[in-house]
């Protein structure tokens, strides 16, 4: 179609042809990224069909295909089979979640901390560790994957969750987020596709975006990701991995029961996918919830990277996590650990080790469980009809927004009321969702009294 015939033709995006430079596909991708990031193309906007845009710009069809592909790898746009290409929900903003330094001016129900009231037991152990005779051995570059006795303590800790492994196939790293980055860096390449829940961990979305890894949203129900939907996606396109949080999904608080784990494992095994199992909430589930069963690692040890962080269970500030992998992944994972971290602090790992060996870690866990139970009961007082399907001891809740005027309930709206909460758009892995939610952190306030005040404000704001 001649270029001039498009002068008055309605198109959702009409890039300026005069601004295109060679290589055309890269220049076009930069124009599209500019218009998305500067708000000229809103999330959910349907982009012109590739053939139509090629005719409008008088360029080759493959130029449009390559430009769209570049933007898709950056998480800016996504394709829906049979429907077209759309601007992604989080394309124009970072969804990274971190502690806000100005949180003292409002009640923080957004960032999920770890009931820091238990840290007094940790400080006692810190003092004990610095007095150890071998302190200097904790201050060097040796043992980049962890000192042997620290790894043995880690295996003993994870044994309670059902993990059977050895010291040659595990490492100590700097928290779960670090473990996720190392795993993606080691085992995936730009352009690879990883299946995730429709709503998934926001910082996993961000690190995947940075590494140009495509996330594929898979529908789920109250038991987690739907195996048949994962099967359909694997049959339609080349999926390389799966990311799951079976013990308590962030942000939905859904726990995957053993029956669903086995169903998902069959699909993962059939398509030879790499499973990233982020099991940081296993301490809330293993041996507590009857139908929790075992970690998926035990079902698929040859295809799984298992991550067990101590941030939520013991102490968030020490940033210690354990990562378990099979022999086929070992060399690549160890190389990534060294190149990303050089090593994780042996001093921090020693403090966690001492807490485990002394039994204080179990005391901390018991106290956190009690605090979580009380916090969830408090949440149920204000929102009694929202707890179905979620883990009873979750550190956060997934709160549906009213369908009427739900667009008005932005994060800024609640911040003006004096509370910080996170909207479901932060956790949307792709596409657009008809329903809206808030993730409400229950573990970040300095006291249960402060949590109650925050929930009162939230309830009043929604009414």
C-alpha positions as CSV (number, residue, x, y, z in Angstrom):
1,X,0.0,0.0,0.0
2,X,1.5,3.4,-0.9
3,X,2.8,5.4,2.0
4,X,0.5,8.4,1.4
5,X,-2.6,6.3,1.6
6,X,-2.0,6.0,5.4
7,X,-2.1,9.7,6.0
8,X,-5.6,9.6,7.6
9,X,-5.7,5.8,8.3
10,X,-6.4,5.0,12.0
11,X,-3.4,3.2,13.5
12,X,-2.5,2.9,17.2
13,X,1.1,3.8,16.5
14,X,2.5,5.8,13.6
15,X,6.3,6.2,14.0
16,X,7.9,9.1,12.2
17,X,9.5,7.6,9.1
18,X,12.0,10.5,8.8
19,X,13.5,9.5,12.2
20,X,14.5,6.0,11.0
21,X,18.2,5.3,10.6
22,X,20.1,2.2,9.6
23,X,19.8,-0.5,10.7
24,X,16.1,0.1,10.3
25,X,14.9,-2.6,12.6
26,X,17.0,-1.4,15.5
27,X,16.1,2.3,14.9
28,X,12.4,1.3,14.8
29,X,12.7,-0.7,18.0
30,X,14.3,2.4,19.8
31,X,11.4,4.5,18.6
32,X,8.9,2.0,19.9
33,X,10.7,1.8,23.2
34,X,10.8,5.6,23.5
35,X,7.1,5.9,22.9
36,X,6.3,3.2,25.4
37,X,8.6,4.5,28.2
38,X,7.4,8.1,27.8
39,X,3.7,7.1,28.0
40,X,2.7,7.7,24.4
41,X,1.7,4.1,24.2
42,X,-0.3,3.0,27.2
43,X,-0.1,-0.6,28.7
44,X,-2.5,-2.8,26.9
45,X,-2.4,-0.9,23.6
46,X,-2.7,-3.1,20.6
47,X,0.1,-2.4,18.1
48,X,-0.4,-2.3,14.4
49,X,-0.1,-5.7,12.6
50,X,3.4,-6.2,11.3
51,X,2.3,-6.3,7.7
52,X,0.3,-3.1,8.1
53,X,3.2,-1.3,9.8
54,X,5.6,-2.5,7.1
55,X,3.3,-1.0,4.4
56,X,2.9,2.2,6.3
57,X,6.7,2.7,6.6
58,X,7.4,1.2,3.2
59,X,9.9,-1.2,4.6
60,X,10.4,-5.0,4.5
61,X,8.1,-7.1,6.7
62,X,11.1,-8.7,8.4
63,X,12.2,-5.3,9.5
64,X,9.1,-5.0,11.6
65,X,9.4,-8.6,12.8
66,X,12.9,-8.0,14.1
67,X,12.0,-4.7,15.7
68,X,9.1,-6.2,17.5
69,X,11.3,-9.1,18.6
70,X,13.8,-6.7,20.2
71,X,11.1,-5.0,22.2
72,X,9.6,-8.3,23.2
73,X,13.0,-9.5,24.6
74,X,13.0,-6.3,26.7
75,X,9.6,-7.1,28.1
76,X,8.1,-4.0,26.4
77,X,5.5,-5.9,24.3
78,X,4.0,-9.3,24.0
79,X,2.2,-11.3,21.4
80,X,-1.1,-13.1,22.0
81,X,-1.8,-15.9,19.5
82,X,-4.7,-15.0,17.3
83,X,-5.1,-11.5,18.8
84,X,-2.0,-9.5,18.0
85,X,0.8,-7.7,19.7
86,X,0.2,-5.5,22.8
87,X,2.2,-3.2,25.1
88,X,3.0,-5.0,28.3
89,X,1.5,-4.0,31.6
90,X,4.9,-3.1,33.2
91,X,6.6,-1.8,30.1
92,X,6.9,1.8,31.2
93,X,8.1,1.3,34.7
94,X,10.4,-0.7,36.9
95,X,8.5,-3.1,39.2
96,X,11.5,-3.8,41.4
97,X,10.4,-4.0,45.0
98,X,12.8,-2.8,47.7
99,X,12.7,-1.1,51.1
100,X,11.8,2.6,50.8
101,X,14.1,4.8,52.9
102,X,11.2,7.2,53.6
103,X,9.0,4.5,55.0
104,X,9.0,6.2,58.4
105,X,6.4,8.7,57.1
106,X,3.8,6.0,56.4
107,X,2.9,2.4,57.4
108,X,4.6,0.0,55.1
109,X,2.2,-2.8,53.9
110,X,4.1,-3.1,50.6
111,X,7.6,-4.4,51.2
112,X,7.6,-7.9,52.7
113,X,10.0,-8.0,55.5
114,X,10.5,-10.9,57.9
115,X,9.0,-10.1,61.3
116,X,12.2,-8.4,62.4
117,X,11.1,-8.6,66.0
118,X,13.1,-11.9,66.2
119,X,16.5,-10.3,65.5
120,X,17.5,-10.1,69.1
121,X,18.3,-13.8,69.0
122,X,20.5,-13.1,66.0
123,X,22.5,-10.3,67.6
124,X,23.4,-12.6,70.5
125,X,24.7,-15.2,68.1
126,X,26.7,-12.5,66.2
127,X,28.6,-11.7,69.4
128,X,29.4,-15.3,69.9
129,X,30.6,-15.9,66.3
130,X,33.1,-12.9,66.4
131,X,34.7,-14.4,69.5
132,X,35.4,-17.7,67.7
133,X,39.1,-18.8,67.5
134,X,38.8,-19.3,63.7
135,X,37.3,-15.9,63.0
136,X,40.1,-15.0,60.6
137,X,39.3,-18.0,58.4
138,X,35.9,-16.4,57.8
139,X,37.4,-13.2,56.3
140,X,39.2,-14.4,53.2
141,X,38.4,-15.6,49.6
142,X,38.6,-19.3,50.5
143,X,35.7,-21.7,49.8
144,X,33.6,-19.6,47.4
145,X,30.7,-22.0,47.5
146,X,30.7,-22.2,51.3
147,X,32.9,-23.8,54.0
148,X,32.3,-27.5,54.4
149,X,30.8,-27.4,57.9
150,X,28.5,-24.6,56.8
151,X,27.2,-26.6,53.9
152,X,26.6,-29.6,56.1
153,X,24.5,-27.4,58.4
154,X,22.6,-26.2,55.3
155,X,21.9,-29.8,54.2
156,X,20.7,-30.6,57.7
157,X,18.4,-27.5,57.6
158,X,16.9,-28.4,54.2
159,X,16.5,-32.1,55.2
160,X,13.5,-31.0,57.3
161,X,11.9,-29.7,54.1
162,X,12.5,-33.0,52.3
163,X,15.7,-32.2,50.4
164,X,18.2,-35.0,49.9
165,X,21.5,-33.8,48.5
166,X,25.3,-33.7,49.2
167,X,27.8,-30.9,49.6
168,X,29.2,-31.3,46.1
169,X,25.9,-30.3,44.6
170,X,25.0,-27.3,46.6
171,X,26.4,-23.8,47.3
172,X,25.9,-20.9,49.7
173,X,24.9,-17.7,47.9
174,X,23.9,-14.2,48.9
175,X,20.1,-14.6,49.2
176,X,17.3,-15.9,47.0
177,X,17.4,-13.0,44.6
178,X,21.1,-13.6,44.1
179,X,20.4,-17.3,43.5
180,X,17.8,-16.5,40.9
181,X,20.2,-14.2,39.0
182,X,23.0,-16.8,39.1
183,X,20.6,-19.5,37.8
184,X,19.4,-17.4,34.9
185,X,22.9,-16.2,34.1
186,X,24.2,-19.8,34.2
187,X,21.5,-21.9,32.5
188,X,19.6,-19.5,30.2
189,X,20.4,-17.3,27.3
190,X,18.8,-14.1,25.9
191,X,15.7,-15.0,24.0
192,X,15.0,-18.1,26.1
193,X,11.4,-18.5,27.4
194,X,10.5,-19.3,31.0
195,X,7.0,-20.2,32.0
196,X,5.7,-18.4,35.1
197,X,2.5,-17.8,36.9
198,X,0.4,-15.0,35.6
199,X,1.2,-13.1,38.7
200,X,4.7,-13.8,39.8
201,X,7.6,-12.4,41.9
202,X,8.2,-8.8,40.7
203,X,12.0,-8.9,41.1
204,X,12.1,-12.1,39.0
205,X,10.3,-10.2,36.3
206,X,12.9,-7.4,36.5
207,X,16.0,-9.6,36.5
208,X,14.6,-11.6,33.6
209,X,14.0,-8.4,31.7
210,X,17.6,-7.3,32.3
211,X,18.9,-10.6,31.0
212,X,16.6,-10.4,27.9
213,X,14.7,-13.6,29.0
214,X,11.1,-13.9,27.9
215,X,8.5,-14.7,30.6
216,X,5.5,-16.7,29.4
217,X,2.5,-16.3,31.7
218,X,0.6,-19.5,32.4
219,X,-3.0,-19.4,33.9
220,X,-3.6,-21.0,37.3
221,X,-6.3,-21.7,39.9
222,X,-6.3,-21.9,43.7
223,X,-3.8,-24.8,43.5
224,X,-1.3,-23.0,41.3
225,X,-0.2,-23.2,37.7
226,X,-2.5,-25.3,35.5
227,X,-0.6,-28.3,34.0
228,X,-2.7,-28.4,30.9
229,X,-2.0,-24.8,30.2
230,X,1.7,-25.4,30.6
231,X,1.4,-28.3,28.3
232,X,-0.4,-26.2,25.7
233,X,2.2,-23.5,25.8
234,X,5.1,-26.0,25.5
235,X,3.4,-27.6,22.5
236,X,2.9,-24.2,20.8
237,X,6.3,-22.7,21.4
238,X,9.8,-23.4,22.5
239,X,9.8,-23.1,26.4
240,X,13.1,-23.6,28.1
241,X,12.2,-23.4,31.8
242,X,9.6,-22.9,34.6
243,X,9.8,-20.7,37.6
244,X,7.6,-21.8,40.6
245,X,7.3,-20.9,44.3
246,X,5.4,-24.0,45.5
247,X,5.4,-23.5,49.2
248,X,3.8,-20.0,49.1
249,X,3.7,-18.1,45.8
250,X,4.6,-14.4,45.8
251,X,2.3,-12.5,45.5
252,X,-0.8,-14.7,45.6
253,X,0.1,-16.8,48.7
254,X,-1.0,-19.9,46.9
255,X,0.6,-23.2,48.0
256,X,0.9,-26.0,45.4
257,X,-0.3,-29.3,46.9
258,X,1.5,-32.5,46.2
259,X,-1.0,-33.8,43.6
260,X,-0.6,-30.6,41.5
261,X,3.2,-30.8,41.9
262,X,3.2,-34.3,40.4
263,X,1.0,-33.2,37.5
264,X,3.3,-30.3,36.7
265,X,6.4,-32.5,37.1
266,X,5.1,-34.8,34.3
267,X,4.8,-31.9,31.9
268,X,8.2,-30.5,32.9
269,X,9.9,-33.9,32.5
270,X,8.2,-34.5,29.2
271,X,9.4,-31.3,27.7
272,X,12.8,-31.4,29.4
273,X,12.4,-28.0,31.0
274,X,14.7,-26.6,33.7
275,X,12.7,-26.0,36.8
276,X,13.7,-23.1,39.1
277,X,12.1,-23.9,42.5
278,X,12.1,-20.9,44.8
279,X,11.2,-22.6,48.0
280,X,11.9,-19.8,50.5
281,X,8.7,-20.4,52.4
282,X,9.2,-24.2,52.9
283,X,9.6,-23.6,56.7
284,X,5.9,-22.5,56.7
285,X,4.7,-25.6,54.9
286,X,6.9,-28.7,55.2
287,X,5.5,-30.9,58.0
288,X,2.8,-28.3,58.8
289,X,0.4,-28.5,55.9
290,X,-0.8,-32.0,55.2
291,X,-1.1,-31.9,51.5
292,X,2.2,-29.9,50.9
293,X,4.1,-33.2,50.3
294,X,7.7,-32.7,49.2
295,X,9.6,-30.2,47.2
296,X,9.4,-30.6,43.4
297,X,13.2,-31.1,43.5
298,X,12.6,-34.6,44.8
299,X,10.3,-35.4,41.9
300,X,12.7,-33.9,39.3
301,X,16.2,-33.8,40.7
302,X,17.9,-33.9,37.3
303,X,16.0,-30.9,36.0
304,X,15.6,-28.7,39.1
305,X,17.6,-25.9,40.7
306,X,16.3,-25.7,44.2
307,X,16.6,-22.4,46.2
308,X,16.2,-22.2,50.0
309,X,16.7,-18.8,51.5
310,X,17.1,-18.1,55.2
311,X,15.9,-14.5,54.8
312,X,12.3,-15.1,55.7
313,X,12.9,-18.0,58.1
314,X,15.9,-16.8,60.1
315,X,17.3,-13.3,59.3
316,X,16.7,-11.1,56.3
317,X,19.7,-8.9,56.7
318,X,22.4,-11.6,56.5
319,X,21.5,-12.5,52.9
320,X,22.2,-16.2,53.0
321,X,20.6,-18.8,50.8
322,X,21.3,-22.3,49.8
323,X,21.1,-23.5,46.2
324,X,21.0,-27.2,45.2
325,X,21.6,-28.5,41.6
326,X,22.4,-31.7,39.7
327,X,25.7,-32.9,38.3
328,X,24.8,-31.7,34.8
329,X,24.4,-28.1,36.0
330,X,27.3,-28.2,38.5
331,X,30.2,-26.7,36.5
332,X,28.1,-24.0,34.9
333,X,26.5,-23.0,38.2
334,X,29.8,-22.9,40.0
335,X,31.3,-20.8,37.3
336,X,28.4,-18.4,37.5
337,X,28.6,-18.2,41.3
338,X,32.2,-17.3,41.2
339,X,31.9,-14.8,38.4
340,X,28.8,-13.1,39.9
341,X,29.7,-13.2,43.6
342,X,33.4,-14.3,43.9
343,X,32.0,-15.6,47.1
344,X,29.3,-15.0,49.7
345,X,30.3,-13.7,53.1
346,X,31.6,-16.6,55.2
347,X,31.0,-14.5,58.3
348,X,27.3,-14.1,57.5
349,X,27.0,-17.8,56.6
350,X,28.7,-18.7,59.9
351,X,26.2,-16.7,61.9
352,X,23.3,-18.6,60.1
353,X,25.2,-21.9,60.7
354,X,25.6,-21.2,64.4
355,X,21.9,-20.4,64.7
356,X,21.1,-23.7,63.0
357,X,23.5,-25.8,65.1
358,X,22.6,-24.1,68.4
359,X,18.8,-24.7,67.8
360,X,18.1,-20.9,67.9
361,X,17.0,-21.0,64.3
362,X,14.2,-23.3,65.2
363,X,13.3,-20.9,68.1
364,X,13.2,-18.0,65.6
365,X,11.1,-20.0,63.2
366,X,8.6,-20.9,65.9
367,X,8.3,-17.2,66.9
368,X,7.8,-16.1,63.2
369,X,5.1,-18.7,62.7
370,X,3.3,-17.4,65.8
371,X,3.6,-13.8,64.6
372,X,2.4,-14.8,61.1
373,X,-0.6,-16.7,62.5
374,X,-1.6,-13.6,64.7
375,X,-1.0,-11.2,61.7
376,X,-3.3,-13.4,59.5
377,X,-6.0,-13.5,62.1
378,X,-5.8,-9.7,62.3
379,X,-6.1,-9.4,58.6
380,X,-9.1,-11.7,58.7
381,X,-10.8,-9.4,61.1
382,X,-10.8,-6.6,58.5
383,X,-11.2,-8.7,55.4
384,X,-12.9,-12.0,56.4
385,X,-13.8,-13.2,52.9
386,X,-10.4,-13.1,51.3
387,X,-8.3,-15.9,52.9
388,X,-9.6,-18.8,50.8
389,X,-6.9,-20.4,48.7
390,X,-4.0,-18.7,50.4
391,X,-1.4,-20.1,52.8
392,X,-2.7,-19.7,56.3
393,X,0.7,-18.5,57.6
394,X,1.7,-16.3,54.6
395,X,3.7,-13.2,55.3
396,X,1.4,-11.4,52.8
397,X,-2.2,-11.5,51.5
398,X,-3.7,-11.1,48.0
399,X,-6.6,-8.7,48.3
400,X,-9.1,-8.3,45.4
401,X,-10.0,-4.7,44.6
402,X,-13.7,-3.7,44.1
403,X,-14.7,-4.0,40.5
404,X,-16.3,-0.6,40.5
405,X,-13.7,2.2,40.0
406,X,-10.8,-0.2,40.6
407,X,-8.6,2.0,38.4
408,X,-8.7,4.7,41.1
409,X,-7.0,2.5,43.6
410,X,-3.4,3.2,42.6
411,X,-0.4,2.9,44.8
412,X,-0.3,6.7,45.1
413,X,-3.9,6.8,46.2
414,X,-3.1,4.6,49.3
415,X,0.2,6.4,49.9
416,X,-1.8,9.7,50.3
417,X,-3.9,7.9,52.9
418,X,-0.8,7.0,54.9
419,X,-0.1,3.4,53.8
420,X,2.2,1.8,51.3
421,X,0.8,-1.2,49.3
422,X,1.6,-2.8,46.0
423,X,-0.8,-3.1,43.1
424,X,-1.1,-6.4,41.2
425,X,0.3,-4.7,38.0
426,X,3.7,-5.0,39.6
427,X,3.5,-8.8,39.5
428,X,1.9,-9.2,36.1
429,X,4.2,-11.4,34.1
430,X,2.7,-10.5,30.7
431,X,-0.5,-9.5,29.0
432,X,-3.2,-7.7,30.9
433,X,-5.6,-8.8,33.6
434,X,-9.2,-7.9,34.0
435,X,-9.1,-8.2,37.8
436,X,-7.1,-6.1,40.1
437,X,-5.5,-6.9,43.5
438,X,-3.3,-5.5,46.2
439,X,-0.5,-7.4,47.8
440,X,-0.7,-6.6,51.5
441,X,2.5,-7.3,53.6
442,X,1.8,-8.5,57.1
443,X,5.4,-8.8,58.3
444,X,6.9,-5.4,57.9
445,X,5.5,-3.2,60.6
446,X,7.4,-2.7,63.9
447,X,4.4,-4.1,65.9
448,X,1.0,-5.8,65.5
449,X,-0.5,-2.5,66.8
450,X,1.0,-0.7,63.8
451,X,-0.3,-3.4,61.5
452,X,-3.7,-3.0,62.9
453,X,-3.6,0.8,62.2
454,X,-2.5,0.1,58.7
455,X,-5.3,-2.4,58.0
456,X,-7.8,0.1,59.5
457,X,-6.6,2.7,57.0
458,X,-6.8,0.2,54.2
459,X,-10.3,-0.9,55.1
460,X,-11.5,2.7,55.3
461,X,-9.9,3.7,52.0
462,X,-11.6,0.8,50.2
463,X,-14.9,1.7,51.7
